[in-house]
């Protein structure tokens, strides 16, 4: 999904600006428009935008989506921040105070609380922050501007650190998004930002576009940010019905998912244990002093038989009821395994939620082993099978509703951090060629 974040400087009510904006959106194939200061007065009826549906907001912050996409859920916690649910990704669109540094610092503190309250959900924070994140991002003439205070920069750093966000346009040479002449000197700022969850940075592209504020076709005085995200918008069909993540984890969740996903159809029918489970019993049980195991997402349960034959107290769970492994009532396992589960879930939020659910069954100080198919293996299978791209992976079979994504060990660790897990001391390694894995620890506190 291509998202455009842009401060329209209240110009959308003008026919010429609206026409130029619509042409620019068509030219770039934008799917969703996140607009700061789109029109005035703020409480007027939103102007129509050719080819787009108004999804929510007002003259402070507003959202439009292309007509072929179902509008997202939109709410406004305050006049300066808007909450937009783009499928599995939560967007906080902002327009911070344009005049007072103390007000911006306070708003950044509120943003930090909002972001951390999402409990690990993948985030995009974008819009006009009205500040320079680094001294070199704000110039007055050739000197560093004093407009942005040190307190603001401290609060912005706290926001990115606590919420695990990266400033996606923080290049060595700033791409200024706002330029104006004051008192005979040019004032230049990189103030239009896109802060993205760190584990999504490799699968998203953010490009500033200054053409929207220069030349004959200009329609505002800020650069736009074109944000290409691994999100596949839901078709604008009122007959589509979503199902809760509880069908994947056994617990209630508000995370969106499509009914057509059928991850259980990726489960293999095995006559014996998987190589991954054999590696666990051969290389981890002794060093980690494991006596009890839960196979989380166990499929038909062949690996549970193997663990029990090795003398372990083993149980299984799989959300597909027909497999016959319901949600266990007990917790406190020494080890929880998640074998080839994350790579069949269609978005990062579900992967994080499933890791959290798996970790809930481990004792404090216990371990979680995650094994996934590698990006190289999935890329080859996708090329050989002609798989269609979907979100950050592929439909391995659209007719069956099965999804696959290659996930390397670094990505497993990034997701694990969001789920409150840590690397295991000593970096134990399983000899599993051709796949990726991580051995994680559930903190004692």
C-alpha positions in Angstrom: 0.0 0.0 0.0 1.3 3.4 -1.0 0.5 6.1 1.6 1.0 9.8 1.2 1.6 11.9 4.3 1.4 15.7 3.6 0.6 19.0 5.1 -1.8 20.7 2.7 -1.7 24.1 4.4 -5.6 24.3 4.4 -5.6 24.5 0.5 -7.9 21.6 -0.4 -10.9 23.9 -0.7 -9.3 25.6 -3.7 -10.2 23.9 -7.0 -6.8 24.3 -8.5 -4.9 22.8 -5.5 -7.4 20.0 -5.3 -7.0 19.2 -9.1 -3.2 19.2 -8.8 -3.4 17.0 -5.7 -5.7 14.5 -7.5 -3.4 14.4 -10.5 -0.3 13.8 -8.3 -2.1 11.0 -6.5 -3.0 9.3 -9.7 0.5 9.7 -11.1 2.1 8.0 -8.1 -0.6 5.4 -7.5 -1.3 6.5 -3.9 -3.8 4.4 -2.0 -4.2 6.3 1.2 -3.8 10.1 1.9 -2.9 11.2 5.4 -3.4 15.0 5.4 -2.4 17.6 8.0 -4.3 20.9 7.8 -6.3 19.8 4.7 -9.0 22.5 4.6 -10.6 25.4 6.5 -12.7 26.0 8.4 -11.8 22.9 10.4 -15.5 21.9 10.9 -16.7 22.3 7.3 -17.8 19.4 5.2 -14.7 17.7 3.7 -14.1 18.5 0.1 -14.5 15.6 -2.3 -11.3 14.2 -3.8 -11.7 12.5 -7.2 -11.1 8.8 -7.0 -11.0 8.7 -3.2 -13.4 8.1 -0.3 -13.2 10.3 2.8 -12.4 8.0 5.8 -12.6 10.4 8.7 -11.2 13.5 10.4 -11.6 17.3 10.0 -9.6 20.3 9.0 -6.9 19.5 11.5 -6.2 15.9 10.3 -8.0 13.8 7.7 -7.8 10.6 5.8 -8.9 9.6 2.3 -8.5 6.1 0.7 -8.8 5.1 -2.9 -12.3 4.0 -3.9 -11.3 0.4 -4.3 -10.1 0.0 -0.7 -12.3 -0.3 2.4 -11.9 2.8 4.6 -9.9 2.1 7.8 -11.1 2.8 11.3 -10.3 6.4 12.2 -10.5 8.1 15.6 -9.1 11.4 17.0 -7.7 11.2 20.6 -6.9 14.9 20.3 -7.1 17.7 17.6 -3.4 17.2 16.9 -3.3 13.4 16.6 -5.3 10.9 14.7 -5.5 7.1 15.1 -5.8 5.2 11.8 -5.9 1.3 11.6 -4.4 0.2 8.3 -5.1 -3.5 8.5 -2.5 -4.8 11.0 -0.5 -1.5 11.1 -1.5 1.3 13.5 -0.9 4.8 12.2 -0.7 7.8 14.5 -0.9 10.9 12.2 0.2 14.1 13.9 0.4 17.8 13.5 2.3 19.2 16.5 2.0 22.7 17.8 3.5 25.2 15.3 4.4 27.9 17.8 5.5 26.7 21.3 8.4 24.2 22.0 6.9 23.4 25.4 3.6 22.4 23.8 5.4 20.2 21.3 7.4 18.5 24.1 4.2 17.8 26.0 2.6 16.4 22.9 5.6 14.1 22.3 5.3 12.8 25.9 1.6 12.0 25.1 2.6 10.3 21.9 5.1 8.2 23.8 2.3 7.1 26.2 0.0 6.3 23.2 2.6 4.3 21.4 3.8 2.2 24.3 0.2 1.5 25.3 -0.2 -0.4 22.0 1.8 -3.2 23.6 4.1 -4.0 20.7 1.8 -3.5 17.8 3.6 -2.3 14.6 3.4 1.4 14.4 3.8 4.3 11.9 3.9 7.8 13.4 3.9 10.4 10.6 2.9 14.0 9.8 4.2 17.5 10.5 6.1 17.5 13.8 7.0 21.2 13.5 10.6 20.5 14.8 14.0 19.5 13.6 15.0 16.1 15.0 18.7 16.9 14.8 20.4 20.3 14.7 21.4 19.8 11.1 17.7 19.3 10.2 16.8 22.9 11.0 18.8 25.8 9.5 18.3 29.6 9.5 20.5 30.9 6.8 23.7 28.8 7.2 23.4 28.5 11.0 21.6 26.0 13.1 18.1 27.3 13.9 17.1 27.8 17.5 13.4 27.1 16.9 13.7 23.5 18.2 14.5 23.2 21.9 16.7 20.6 23.5 13.7 19.4 25.5 11.8 18.6 22.3 14.7 16.6 21.0 15.0 14.7 24.2 11.3 13.8 24.2 11.6 12.7 20.5 14.5 10.4 21.4 12.5 9.0 24.3 9.6 8.3 21.9 11.7 6.5 19.4 13.6 4.5 22.0 10.6 3.4 24.1 8.4 2.6 21.1 11.2 1.0 19.1 10.9 3.4 16.2 13.3 4.5 13.5 13.3 8.0 11.8 13.1 6.7 8.2 14.3 9.9 6.4 17.2 10.7 8.7 19.8 10.8 5.9 23.3 12.2 6.5 22.4 15.2 4.2 18.9 16.3 5.3 16.1 16.3 2.7 14.4 19.5 3.9 10.6 19.3 3.7 9.8 22.9 4.4 11.6 26.0 3.2 10.7 29.7 3.5 12.4 33.0 3.7 12.2 34.9 7.0 13.9 38.3 7.6 15.7 37.9 4.4 17.2 34.5 5.3 16.2 31.0 4.1 14.6 28.9 6.9 14.9 25.2 6.1 13.5 22.3 8.1 13.1 18.5 7.9 10.0 18.6 10.0 7.7 16.2 8.1 8.6 12.8 9.5 7.8 9.1 9.3 8.7 7.1 12.4 8.3 3.4 11.8 8.7 0.3 14.0 12.3 -0.9 13.6 11.4 -4.4 12.5 9.4 -3.0 9.5 12.2 -0.8 8.2 13.6 -3.4 5.8 10.2 -4.0 4.2 9.0 -0.3 3.8 10.3 2.6 1.7 9.9 6.3 2.6 10.6 8.9 -0.1 10.3 12.7 0.4 8.8 14.4 -2.7 9.5 18.2 -3.0 7.7 18.5 -6.3 4.4 19.1 -4.6 5.6 22.5 -3.3 7.6 23.7 -6.3 6.7 24.5 -9.9 3.4 25.0 -11.8 1.7 21.9 -10.4 2.5 22.7 -6.7 -0.4 22.5 -4.3 1.1 23.0 -0.9 4.3 24.4 0.8 5.4 21.2 2.4 7.1 18.2 0.8 5.0 15.0 0.8 6.2 11.7 2.2 5.5 8.7 0.0 5.4 5.7 2.3 5.4 2.2 0.6 4.2 -0.3 3.2 3.9 -4.1 3.1 0.1 -3.8 3.7 -2.5 -5.1 1.3 -5.7 -3.1 1.6 -9.0 -4.8 2.1 -11.2 -4.6 -1.0 -14.1 -2.2 -0.6 -16.7 -5.0 -0.4 -19.2 -4.8 2.5 -19.6 -8.5 2.3 -16.1 -9.1 3.6 -16.1 -10.4 7.2 -13.0 -10.3 9.5 -12.2 -12.9 12.1 -10.4 -12.3 15.4 -6.9 -13.3 16.1 -8.3 -15.6 18.8 -8.7 -18.1 16.0 -4.9 -18.2 15.8 -3.9 -17.8 19.4 -6.9 -19.0 21.4 -7.1 -15.6 23.1 -9.2 -12.5 22.4 -7.6 -9.8 20.3 -8.7 -6.8 18.2 -6.0 -7.4 15.6 -7.6 -7.6 12.1 -7.3 -10.7 9.9 -9.1 -12.0 6.9 -11.4 -15.0 7.0 -9.8 -16.4 3.8 -6.5 -17.1 5.7 -6.2 -20.8 6.5 -2.8 -21.3 8.1 -3.7 -24.8 9.4 -3.6 -26.0 5.8 0.2 -25.6 5.8 0.5 -28.3 8.5 2.4 -31.3 7.3 1.3 -34.9 7.9 4.4 -36.6 9.4 5.0 -40.3 10.1 7.9 -39.3 12.4 9.3 -36.3 14.3 10.5 -33.2 12.4 14.2 -32.5 12.1 13.7 -29.4 14.3 12.2 -31.4 17.2 15.1 -34.0 16.9 17.6 -31.1 17.1 15.8 -29.8 20.2 16.1 -33.1 22.1 19.7 -33.7 21.0 21.1 -30.2 21.6 18.9 -28.2 24.0 17.2 -30.5 26.5 20.4 -31.1 28.5 22.1 -27.7 28.4 18.8 -25.9 29.2 17.7 -28.5 31.8 14.4 -29.0 30.2 11.9 -31.4 31.7 8.6 -30.1 30.3 7.8 -28.9 26.7 4.8 -27.3 25.0 4.7 -27.4 21.2 2.8 -24.2 20.4 1.2 -24.6 17.0 1.7 -28.3 17.0 -0.4 -29.3 14.0 -1.2 -33.0 14.2 1.1 -33.6 17.1 3.9 -35.8 15.7 6.6 -33.8 17.5 4.8 -34.3 20.9 5.1 -38.0 20.5 8.8 -37.6 20.0 9.2 -35.4 23.0 7.3 -37.8 25.2 9.4 -40.7 23.9 12.5 -38.8 25.0 11.1 -38.8 28.6 9.8 -35.2 28.6 6.5 -34.0 30.0 5.1 -32.7 26.7 1.8 -31.2 25.6 0.6 -29.4 22.5 -1.6 -26.6 21.3 -3.0 -25.8 17.9 -5.8 -23.3 17.2 -7.3 -25.5 14.5 -9.9 -27.5 16.5 -9.9 -30.5 14.2 -6.3 -31.3 15.1 -7.5 -32.0 18.7 -5.0 -30.0 20.7 -7.0 -27.3 22.6 -5.5 -24.4 24.5 -3.7 -25.9 27.6 -4.9 -24.9 31.0 -1.5 -25.3 32.6 1.5 -23.0 32.3 5.1 -23.0 33.6 6.7 -25.1 30.9 10.5 -25.2 30.8 10.5 -24.9 27.0 7.9 -23.8 24.5 8.6 -24.6 20.8 7.1 -22.7 17.8 8.0 -24.6 14.7 7.2 -23.0 11.3 4.3 -21.0 12.7 5.4 -17.4 12.4 6.1 -17.7 8.6 2.5 -18.8 7.9 0.9 -15.8 9.7 0.1 -13.0 7.3 1.3 -9.9 9.2 3.8 -8.8 11.8 1.2 -8.0 14.5 -0.1 -11.5 14.4 3.4 -12.9 14.7 4.1 -10.7 17.7 0.8 -11.7 19.3 1.5 -15.4 18.8 5.0 -15.1 20.3 3.4 -13.4 23.3 0.9 -16.2 23.6 3.6 -18.8 23.3 5.7 -17.0 26.0 2.7 -17.0 28.4 3.1 -20.8 28.8 6.8 -20.7 29.7 7.9 -20.3 33.3 9.9 -17.2 34.2 13.4 -17.9 33.1 12.2 -20.6 30.7 12.9 -20.7 27.0 11.1 -20.4 23.7 12.5 -21.9 20.5 11.3 -20.4 17.2 12.0 -22.0 13.9 11.1 -20.5 10.5 11.6 -21.0 6.8 14.4 -18.9 5.5 13.9 -15.9 3.1 16.0 -17.7 0.5 13.8 -20.8 0.6 10.6 -18.8 0.4 12.0 -16.6 -2.4 12.9 -19.7 -4.5 9.5 -21.4 -3.8 7.7 -18.2 -4.8 9.6 -17.9 -8.0 9.2 -21.6 -8.9 5.5 -21.6 -8.0 4.6 -18.2 -9.4 3.2 -17.1 -6.0 1.5 -13.7 -5.7 2.9 -11.1 -3.4 0.7 -10.3 -0.3 1.6 -8.1 2.6 5.3 -8.8 3.3 5.2 -12.3 1.8 3.2 -14.4 -0.6 0.1 -16.3 -1.1 1.5 -19.9 -1.4 -2.0 -20.9 -2.5 -4.7 -18.3 -2.8 -7.4 -21.1 -3.3 -6.4 -22.7 0.0 -5.8 -19.4 1.7 -2.2 -20.2 2.7 0.5 -17.6 3.2 4.3 -17.8 3.5 7.0 -15.4 4.4 10.7 -16.2 4.9 11.9 -14.9 8.3 15.5 -14.8 9.2 17.0 -15.0 12.7 17.4 -11.2 13.0 13.7 -10.7 12.3 12.8 -13.4 14.8 14.8 -11.5 17.4 13.2 -8.1 16.4 9.7 -9.6 16.8 10.7 -11.3 20.1 11.8 -8.0 21.6 8.3 -6.7 20.9 6.9 -9.8 22.7 9.0 -9.1 25.7 11.5 -11.9 25.1 15.3 -11.8 25.2 18.2 -13.7 23.6 19.3 -16.7 25.6 22.7 -16.3 27.2 25.4 -18.3 25.5 23.7 -18.2 22.1 22.8 -21.9 21.8 22.6 -22.9 18.2 20.6 -25.8 16.6 22.2 -27.5 13.6 19.3 -26.9 11.2 20.6 -26.2 7.7 18.2 -24.3 5.3 16.0 -22.8 8.0 16.3 -20.0 10.6 15.8 -20.1 14.3 16.3 -18.4 17.6 16.5 -19.6 21.2 14.8 -17.0 23.5 14.4 -16.5 27.2 11.4 -15.3 29.1 12.6 -12.7 31.6 12.1 -13.6 35.3 10.5 -10.2 36.0 
